[in-house]
């Protein structure tokens, strides 16, 4: 079950990035709800950067992390929201891995790495411990 679900999700992302609606290849269509199944398999729910932003502003950092894999388009803002969510959740050791995998899968994000490093280094002291910022920057 997990392998089939992962296959549908990954193929759905490739389909999304290539601009196809998914109907020709039998993949899940954008805008469907995750968790439901059809005769062809699980259906993927696509989300937007606005959703990530609203989760972040409401303090739902775990939801920001889980929504990253379901984004329609992976943008600079989305990558920064996820990195900041990892910092706020006290998981600075995961930021380096997140960035390397993101840039590997989404090469269009590579030019924004300097902005991301600056954003991490300027994290608000009220929400993020300086030790966490140092650990995150060390891994980047």
C-alpha positions as YAML, in Angstrom:
chain: A
units: angstrom
residues:
- id: 1
  name: UNK
  ca: [0.00, 0.00, 0.00]
- id: 2
  name: UNK
  ca: [2.75, 2.48, 0.92]
- id: 3
  name: UNK
  ca: [4.68, 1.80, -2.25]
- id: 4
  name: UNK
  ca: [1.60, 2.29, -4.40]
- id: 5
  name: UNK
  ca: [0.69, 5.51, -2.58]
- id: 6
  name: UNK
  ca: [4.25, 6.83, -2.90]
- id: 7
  name: UNK
  ca: [4.25, 5.96, -6.59]
- id: 8
  name: UNK
  ca: [1.01, 7.87, -7.14]
- id: 9
  name: UNK
  ca: [2.25, 10.88, -5.21]
- id: 10
  name: UNK
  ca: [5.62, 10.99, -6.99]
- id: 11
  name: UNK
  ca: [4.15, 10.44, -10.42]
- id: 12
  name: UNK
  ca: [1.54, 13.06, -9.64]
- id: 13
  name: UNK
  ca: [4.30, 15.58, -8.85]
- id: 14
  name: UNK
  ca: [6.12, 14.82, -12.09]
- id: 15
  name: UNK
  ca: [2.82, 15.18, -13.90]
- id: 16
  name: UNK
  ca: [2.14, 18.48, -12.17]
- id: 17
  name: UNK
  ca: [5.59, 19.86, -12.95]
- id: 18
  name: UNK
  ca: [5.28, 18.90, -16.60]
- id: 19
  name: UNK
  ca: [1.99, 20.77, -16.87]
- id: 20
  name: UNK
  ca: [-0.26, 17.81, -17.65]
- id: 21
  name: UNK
  ca: [-3.65, 17.51, -16.01]
- id: 22
  name: UNK
  ca: [-3.17, 13.84, -15.29]
- id: 23
  name: UNK
  ca: [-6.20, 12.62, -17.18]
- id: 24
  name: UNK
  ca: [-4.25, 11.15, -20.10]
- id: 25
  name: UNK
  ca: [-1.80, 9.22, -17.97]
- id: 26
  name: UNK
  ca: [-4.35, 8.00, -15.44]
- id: 27
  name: UNK
  ca: [-2.73, 9.97, -12.61]
- id: 28
  name: UNK
  ca: [-4.71, 11.82, -9.97]
- id: 29
  name: UNK
  ca: [-6.13, 15.14, -11.01]
- id: 30
  name: UNK
  ca: [-5.18, 18.38, -9.32]
- id: 31
  name: UNK
  ca: [-7.66, 19.58, -6.74]
- id: 32
  name: UNK
  ca: [-8.72, 16.12, -5.64]
- id: 33
  name: UNK
  ca: [-8.78, 15.17, -1.96]
- id: 34
  name: UNK
  ca: [-5.99, 13.15, -0.39]
- id: 35
  name: UNK
  ca: [-7.09, 10.03, 1.37]
- id: 36
  name: UNK
  ca: [-9.87, 9.13, -1.01]
- id: 37
  name: UNK
  ca: [-9.34, 6.34, -3.47]
- id: 38
  name: UNK
  ca: [-10.72, 5.62, -6.88]
- id: 39
  name: UNK
  ca: [-10.59, 2.52, -9.00]
- id: 40
  name: UNK
  ca: [-7.22, 3.73, -10.32]
- id: 41
  name: UNK
  ca: [-5.68, 4.35, -6.88]
- id: 42
  name: UNK
  ca: [-5.28, 7.09, -4.26]
- id: 43
  name: UNK
  ca: [-6.15, 10.65, -5.15]
- id: 44
  name: UNK
  ca: [-3.71, 13.48, -4.42]
- id: 45
  name: UNK
  ca: [-4.76, 16.83, -3.00]
- id: 46
  name: UNK
  ca: [-2.77, 19.79, -4.34]
- id: 47
  name: UNK
  ca: [-2.22, 22.85, -2.18]
- id: 48
  name: UNK
  ca: [-1.02, 26.40, -2.76]
- id: 49
  name: UNK
  ca: [1.61, 28.72, -1.30]
- id: 50
  name: UNK
  ca: [-1.24, 30.77, 0.16]
- id: 51
  name: UNK
  ca: [-2.26, 27.74, 2.20]
- id: 52
  name: UNK
  ca: [1.30, 27.34, 3.46]
- id: 53
  name: UNK
  ca: [1.40, 31.02, 4.37]
- id: 54
  name: UNK
  ca: [-1.88, 30.82, 6.29]
- id: 55
  name: UNK
  ca: [-0.68, 27.74, 8.20]
- id: 56
  name: UNK
  ca: [2.57, 29.50, 9.06]
- id: 57
  name: UNK
  ca: [0.87, 32.71, 10.22]
- id: 58
  name: UNK
  ca: [-1.52, 30.67, 12.38]
- id: 59
  name: UNK
  ca: [1.38, 28.83, 14.01]
- id: 60
  name: UNK
  ca: [0.53, 25.46, 12.45]
- id: 61
  name: UNK
  ca: [4.13, 24.66, 11.53]
- id: 62
  name: UNK
  ca: [3.60, 20.90, 11.27]
- id: 63
  name: UNK
  ca: [0.96, 21.52, 8.63]
- id: 64
  name: UNK
  ca: [3.40, 23.69, 6.69]
- id: 65
  name: UNK
  ca: [5.83, 20.78, 6.62]
- id: 66
  name: UNK
  ca: [3.24, 18.25, 5.51]
- id: 67
  name: UNK
  ca: [1.81, 20.58, 2.86]
- id: 68
  name: UNK
  ca: [5.21, 21.03, 1.15]
- id: 69
  name: UNK
  ca: [4.92, 17.66, -0.57]
- id: 70
  name: UNK
  ca: [1.48, 18.56, -1.94]
- id: 71
  name: UNK
  ca: [2.29, 21.98, -3.42]
- id: 72
  name: UNK
  ca: [1.18, 22.79, -6.94]
- id: 73
  name: UNK
  ca: [4.28, 24.93, -7.49]
- id: 74
  name: UNK
  ca: [7.39, 25.00, -5.34]
- id: 75
  name: UNK
  ca: [8.47, 28.61, -4.92]
- id: 76
  name: UNK
  ca: [11.07, 30.62, -3.03]
- id: 77
  name: UNK
  ca: [8.45, 31.70, -0.51]
- id: 78
  name: UNK
  ca: [7.30, 28.13, 0.08]
- id: 79
  name: UNK
  ca: [10.88, 26.94, 0.62]
- id: 80
  name: UNK
  ca: [11.47, 29.76, 3.13]
- id: 81
  name: UNK
  ca: [8.24, 28.99, 4.98]
- id: 82
  name: UNK
  ca: [9.24, 25.35, 5.37]
- id: 83
  name: UNK
  ca: [12.78, 26.22, 6.50]
- id: 84
  name: UNK
  ca: [11.44, 28.69, 9.05]
- id: 85
  name: UNK
  ca: [8.90, 26.12, 10.25]
- id: 86
  name: UNK
  ca: [11.72, 23.64, 10.83]
- id: 87
  name: UNK
  ca: [13.56, 26.29, 12.85]
- id: 88
  name: UNK
  ca: [10.54, 27.20, 14.96]
- id: 89
  name: UNK
  ca: [9.84, 23.52, 15.65]
- id: 90
  name: UNK
  ca: [13.40, 23.12, 16.93]
- id: 91
  name: UNK
  ca: [14.57, 20.94, 14.05]
- id: 92
  name: UNK
  ca: [17.56, 22.89, 12.66]
- id: 93
  name: UNK
  ca: [19.43, 19.68, 11.85]
- id: 94
  name: UNK
  ca: [16.81, 18.88, 9.19]
- id: 95
  name: UNK
  ca: [17.23, 22.14, 7.27]
- id: 96
  name: UNK
  ca: [20.39, 21.12, 5.38]
- id: 97
  name: UNK
  ca: [18.80, 17.90, 4.19]
- id: 98
  name: UNK
  ca: [15.58, 19.71, 3.26]
- id: 99
  name: UNK
  ca: [17.48, 22.29, 1.21]
- id: 100
  name: UNK
  ca: [19.66, 19.75, -0.59]
- id: 101
  name: UNK
  ca: [16.68, 17.57, -1.53]
- id: 102
  name: UNK
  ca: [14.61, 20.58, -2.57]
- id: 103
  name: UNK
  ca: [17.31, 21.93, -4.86]
- id: 104
  name: UNK
  ca: [17.91, 18.46, -6.30]
- id: 105
  name: UNK
  ca: [14.23, 17.97, -7.14]
- id: 106
  name: UNK
  ca: [13.45, 21.59, -8.00]
- id: 107
  name: UNK
  ca: [16.56, 23.15, -9.61]
- id: 108
  name: UNK
  ca: [14.73, 26.43, -10.21]
- id: 109
  name: UNK
  ca: [15.04, 27.08, -6.44]
- id: 110
  name: UNK
  ca: [18.87, 27.04, -6.48]
- id: 111
  name: UNK
  ca: [19.27, 30.79, -7.21]
- id: 112
  name: UNK
  ca: [17.36, 31.56, -3.99]
- id: 113
  name: UNK
  ca: [19.77, 29.78, -1.63]
- id: 114
  name: UNK
  ca: [21.53, 33.03, -0.64]
- id: 115
  name: UNK
  ca: [18.15, 34.57, 0.23]
- id: 116
  name: UNK
  ca: [17.27, 31.50, 2.28]
- id: 117
  name: UNK
  ca: [20.55, 31.66, 4.23]
- id: 118
  name: UNK
  ca: [19.90, 35.35, 4.93]
- id: 119
  name: UNK
  ca: [16.36, 34.56, 6.05]
- id: 120
  name: UNK
  ca: [17.58, 31.84, 8.41]
- id: 121
  name: UNK
  ca: [20.28, 34.07, 9.88]
- id: 122
  name: UNK
  ca: [17.73, 36.84, 10.56]
- id: 123
  name: UNK
  ca: [15.24, 34.55, 12.33]
- id: 124
  name: UNK
  ca: [13.38, 36.36, 15.14]
- id: 125
  name: UNK
  ca: [14.94, 35.75, 18.54]
- id: 126
  name: UNK
  ca: [11.54, 35.45, 20.18]
- id: 127
  name: UNK
  ca: [10.69, 32.28, 18.23]
- id: 128
  name: UNK
  ca: [14.06, 30.71, 17.48]
- id: 129
  name: UNK
  ca: [17.05, 30.03, 19.72]
- id: 130
  name: UNK
  ca: [20.38, 31.34, 18.40]
- id: 131
  name: UNK
  ca: [21.88, 27.86, 18.84]
- id: 132
  name: UNK
  ca: [19.26, 26.52, 16.42]
- id: 133
  name: UNK
  ca: [20.11, 29.22, 13.88]
- id: 134
  name: UNK
  ca: [23.82, 28.37, 14.16]
- id: 135
  name: UNK
  ca: [23.08, 24.64, 13.75]
- id: 136
  name: UNK
  ca: [20.90, 25.29, 10.70]
- id: 137
  name: UNK
  ca: [23.50, 27.49, 9.03]
- id: 138
  name: UNK
  ca: [26.24, 24.96, 9.76]
- id: 139
  name: UNK
  ca: [24.30, 22.30, 7.85]
- id: 140
  name: UNK
  ca: [23.55, 24.55, 4.88]
...
